[in-house]
Amino acid sequence: MNDLSSPLFRAALLGAVLSLPFKAYALWKSAQNNQKGWFIALILINGMGILELTYILYFSKPKTKD
């Protein structure tokens, strides 16, 4: 059997393709919010979209100036 037709390869490919938009959006938000630590972490850590979604949902809100 060809490795490209294996279910594991297809699942990994699907996960990578689906996590790409989350990574791009999270990187864009962290750059806009001037959050260099998050930007570097998002580039270096690949967690199939988990870190990116966590950042987008909880940490990407800009801090309010009092």
Phi and psi restraints in degrees (value plus and minus 20) as a CYANA .aco file:
   2 ASN   PHI     -94.1   -54.1
   2 ASN   PSI     119.2   159.2
   3 ASP   PHI     -83.9   -43.9
   3 ASP   PSI     -49.3    -9.3
   4 LEU   PHI     -91.9   -51.9
   4 LEU   PSI     -37.0     3.0
   5 SER   PHI    -121.3   -81.3
   5 SER   PSI     -15.0    25.0
   6 SER   PHI     -93.4   -53.4
   6 SER   PSI     126.6   166.6
   7 PRO   PHI     -81.6   -41.6
   7 PRO   PSI     -54.8   -14.8
   8 LEU   PHI     -85.4   -45.4
   8 LEU   PSI     -62.8   -22.8
   9 PHE   PHI     -83.6   -43.6
   9 PHE   PSI     -64.1   -24.1
  10 ARG   PHI     -83.0   -43.0
  10 ARG   PSI     -59.4   -19.4
  11 ALA   PHI     -86.8   -46.8
  11 ALA   PSI     -61.5   -21.5
  12 ALA   PHI     -85.5   -45.5
  12 ALA   PSI     -61.3   -21.3
  13 LEU   PHI     -84.4   -44.4
  13 LEU   PSI     -63.2   -23.2
  14 LEU   PHI     -81.8   -41.8
  14 LEU   PSI     -63.3   -23.3
  15 GLY   PHI     -82.2   -42.2
  15 GLY   PSI     -61.4   -21.4
  16 ALA   PHI     -85.9   -45.9
  16 ALA   PSI     -62.4   -22.4
  17 VAL   PHI     -87.0   -47.0
  17 VAL   PSI     -60.0   -20.0
  18 LEU   PHI     -92.5   -52.5
  18 LEU   PSI     -49.4    -9.4
  19 SER   PHI    -101.4   -61.4
  19 SER   PSI     -37.7     2.3
  20 LEU   PHI     -78.8   -38.8
  20 LEU   PSI     -66.5   -26.5
  21 PRO   PHI     -83.4   -43.4
  21 PRO   PSI     -55.9   -15.9
  22 PHE   PHI     -85.0   -45.0
  22 PHE   PSI     -61.9   -21.9
  23 LYS   PHI     -83.4   -43.4
  23 LYS   PSI     -65.5   -25.5
  24 ALA   PHI     -81.4   -41.4
  24 ALA   PSI     -65.2   -25.2
  25 TYR   PHI     -86.9   -46.9
  25 TYR   PSI     -62.1   -22.1
  26 ALA   PHI     -84.9   -44.9
  26 ALA   PSI     -60.8   -20.8
  27 LEU   PHI     -83.7   -43.7
  27 LEU   PSI     -61.3   -21.3
  28 TRP   PHI     -83.0   -43.0
  28 TRP   PSI     -65.3   -25.3
  29 LYS   PHI     -83.8   -43.8
  29 LYS   PSI     -62.2   -22.2
  30 SER   PHI     -86.5   -46.5
  30 SER   PSI     -55.0   -15.0
  31 ALA   PHI     -88.4   -48.4
  31 ALA   PSI     -61.3   -21.3
  32 GLN   PHI     -84.3   -44.3
  32 GLN   PSI     -54.8   -14.8
  33 ASN   PHI    -109.4   -69.4
  33 ASN   PSI     -14.8    25.2
  34 ASN   PHI      36.0    76.0
  34 ASN   PSI      23.3    63.3
  35 GLN   PHI    -126.4   -86.4
  35 GLN   PSI      63.0   103.0
  36 LYS   PHI     -84.6   -44.6
  36 LYS   PSI     -56.5   -16.5
  37 GLY   PHI     -82.3   -42.3
  37 GLY   PSI     -65.6   -25.6
  38 TRP   PHI     -85.4   -45.4
  38 TRP   PSI     -59.8   -19.8
  39 PHE   PHI     -79.1   -39.1
  39 PHE   PSI     -67.4   -27.4
  40 ILE   PHI     -85.6   -45.6
  40 ILE   PSI     -63.7   -23.7
  41 ALA   PHI     -82.2   -42.2
  41 ALA   PSI     -60.8   -20.8
  42 LEU   PHI     -86.8   -46.8
  42 LEU   PSI     -51.7   -11.7
  43 ILE   PHI     -93.2   -53.2
  43 ILE   PSI     -62.7   -22.7
  44 LEU   PHI    -101.9   -61.9
  44 LEU   PSI     -51.3   -11.3
  45 ILE   PHI    -120.5   -80.5
  45 ILE   PSI     104.6   144.6
  46 ASN   PHI    -133.1   -93.1
  46 ASN   PSI      84.6   124.6
  47 GLY   PHI    -137.5   -97.5
  47 GLY   PSI      13.4    53.4
  48 MET   PHI      35.6    75.6
  48 MET   PSI      17.4    57.4
  49 GLY   PHI      72.9   112.9
  49 GLY   PSI     -29.0    11.0
  50 ILE   PHI     -87.3   -47.3
  50 ILE   PSI     -68.6   -28.6
  51 LEU   PHI     -84.1   -44.1
  51 LEU   PSI     -60.2   -20.2
  52 GLU   PHI     -83.6   -43.6
  52 GLU   PSI     -65.5   -25.5
  53 LEU   PHI     -84.9   -44.9
  53 LEU   PSI     -59.0   -19.0
  54 THR   PHI     -80.6   -40.6
  54 THR   PSI     -65.1   -25.1
  55 TYR   PHI     -83.3   -43.3
  55 TYR   PSI     -68.3   -28.3
  56 ILE   PHI     -80.5   -40.5
  56 ILE   PSI     -64.3   -24.3
  57 LEU   PHI     -99.0   -59.0
  57 LEU   PSI     -52.3   -12.3
  58 TYR   PHI    -138.1   -98.1
  58 TYR   PSI     -52.8   -12.8
  59 PHE   PHI    -132.3   -92.3
  59 PHE   PSI     -23.8    16.2
  60 SER   PHI    -107.9   -67.9
  60 SER   PSI     -22.8    17.2
  61 LYS   PHI     -89.8   -49.8
  61 LYS   PSI     107.1   147.1
  62 PRO   PHI     -84.0   -44.0
  62 PRO   PSI     124.3   164.3
  63 LYS   PHI     -91.5   -51.5
  63 LYS   PSI     117.6   157.6
  64 THR   PHI    -100.8   -60.8
  64 THR   PSI     122.4   162.4
  65 LYS   PHI    -113.8   -73.8
  65 LYS   PSI     101.6   141.6
